[in-house]
Amino acid sequence: MTGLSSALTVLVHACGILAVVNLYGDVYESREFLSVQCKDNETCWKRIVDFIPENLLQIEVGFVLKVSGVAIAVFYVTYLAIKLYGVLFSRLDSRYTERTRDIGYMVAPGKTRRDVANMVRKQRKIGELPPLYPNGWYEVMRSEELPVGTVKAVFMIGKHFAVFRRENGQVSVLDAYCPHLGANLGVGGHVRGNCIECPFHGWQFDGETGKCTKIPYAAKVPSVAKTKVWPSMECNQMIFVWYDAEGRDPSYELVQYDEIKKFKWTYRGRIVHYINAHIEEIPENGADLAHLPVLHKVGVVAGAKLDFTASRLANFLTHHWNVKWEALPPPQSHVARITLHLTNKIFGWVFKPLEVDVVADQIGPTVVGLKFKLLFGTGIWIQTVVPEEPLVQRMVNYVYADWWIPTFIVTSLLRGMGTQVERDVCVWSNKTYVSRPLLVKEDHLILAHRRWYSQFYSEHSPKLEFKKENDLDW
């Protein structure tokens, strides 16, 4: 089917090109005729009429073919214009596919990538892990994915949520299960004013307080009838929910970037990866400076497989990193900052247009804002990490940039970043967590990062415990 599809695609393009060439020839011939015959305005119209076939009612086959050719040419030019618009202006929106869960695994003889992924997940040594869900803000979805009156069911960080947008435009995040008989409010629930209505018996819960405001068949609503409302906020066109194992209020706020709020930076797309690792291993990469010249030096054109370093052809492009990591002092102790300058060399020569300056702030355990500066503008990558399962992380990189930067340039950067991330995924998804690593002096920032990150764990943060062999409880 793939070969047939490719052949049909080639045939369609060939017909389109022939039709455009034929139309151009006809237009050119007509222009030459009129330029010779129409020497004065008085006789020009008569000459044009004489040029038209005398009996249009007697449509000949040649004429039908010519009209069909014109129609095909117009359609093909329109198609190319739409494609060109997509390349120049459409945003990259890479969402979940089955393939994204299998990135990071090498294909073995006689096995599919899915077979290898499942085998590694079962056999990999887990290691002595930190708690599973650090306290902090977790991304739920993009704001545009939740219009007014919409209800969605969300499962993450070991919790089921019902997320809805009230008629006043505010977002509410509630415990998904109705306290009456356990129906999931996010599956079939309805927004009624600023309340959510249970699809099972019609109980309504206020989106701000969680109190039950109406039971359609009861004379009185019990005062104890309520469900939990989780702290939430909208920031940078995304919805976040606050999680704290002790039930405390948010201890810090996320940064709202003015450039996004005032639409100086416009949204250009996202790329999604699923990673089979503990959540802490992902941000720890920022303090692991020694891995950059090993894993990320060879140009992105070499791809993401770990054998890319053997590709001499791809070595014409190399990346060189100058990085600094530091934990910020109070009152920003929840922020760790990475300052980075990326130099790209082609055949050993520095290529100035590809130089990038980045200031990345890790805000809490799950959100990173990477401001970048290019030769022709500025923008930001916003990275969020959310545990969908204890050892399955959904990492999303969103990109915003100055409105005047062509989208194809921004999406090219995003695709390049995706390739670099997938190199890390190849390592994360196959490694074990080492709680007491063997380090050298130059690795001191790794311990500094672990000390900084530990502030987001608390007494009741859930841990992965072994009940018996091959039986996990969290």
Secondary structure, DSSP 8 states (H G I E B T S, - for coil): -HHHHHHHHHHHHHHHHHHHHHHHHHHHHHHHHHHHH-SSHHHHHHHHHHHS-S-TTS--HHHHHHHHHHHHHHHHHHHHHHHHHHHHH--EE----GGGGGTT----TT--HHHHHHHHHHHS--BS---SS-SEEEEEEEGGGS-TT-EEEEEETTEEEEEEE-TTS-EEEEESB-TTT--BTTTT-EEETTEEE-TTT--EEETTT-BEEE-TT-SS--TT-B--EE-EEEETTEEEEEE-TT----SS-----HHHHTTSEEEEEEEEEEE-S-TTHHHHGGG-GGGHHHHSSB-GGG-SSTTGGG-SGGGGEEEEEEEEEEE--TTSTTEEEEEEEEEEEETTEE-GGG-EEEEEEEETTTEEEEEEEETTEEEEEEEEEEEEETTEEEEEEEEEEETTS-HHHHHHHHHHHHHHHHHHHHHHTT--B-SS----GGGHHHHHHHHHHGGG--TT----EEEETTEEE-
